[in-house]
Amino acid sequence: MLTLKKELLTRLIGQCQKKFPDEACGILAGRNNIAEEVYPLTNISDNPKLCYAIDSKEQLTIFKQLRNENLEMLAIFHSHIEVEAYPSKRDVELAFYPDSSYIIVSLAGLRPPVARSFRISEGKISEEELLTVE
């Protein structure tokens, strides 16, 4: 289970909406599976409307910042523009952090955004609770 304040989830979703029609991406950090901060990252994909790619230099900079702030990466997030909030085949192939969650925000259709959290390890997907608190 991953826990975050509603305000933090609102910021995460807002970041995804801001990047629309491209996929957004970033890192959620905190302690003890309780998220404390959203770190938006640049999507450097050649086709950002269909997939995301995180700049490794930018990611390394954030990792150093997290270490200095005594935070850990809890999740990698990204948005889906036209499909549901469920990991694609490419998402599974790029899931290099089995101890982290993967949050996907679907902006598809005219409905409100949907955020779901998953664990992905050795190609296996399992959904986990994304608990929002005041």
Sequence and secondary structure as in RCSB ss.txt:
>XXXX:A:sequence
MLTLKKELLTRLIGQCQKKFPDEACGILAGRNNIAEEVYPLTNISDNPKLCYAIDSKEQLTIFKQLRNENLEMLA
IFHSHIEVEAYPSKRDVELAFYPDSSYIIVSLAGLRPPVARSFRISEGKISEEELLTVE
>XXXX:A:secstr
 EEEEHHHHHHHHHHHHHHTTS  EEEEEEETTEEEEEEEE B  SSTTT   B HHHHHHHHHHHHHTT EEEE
EEEEESSS SS  HHHHHT   TTSEEEEEE  TTS  EEEEEEEETTEEEEE EEEE 
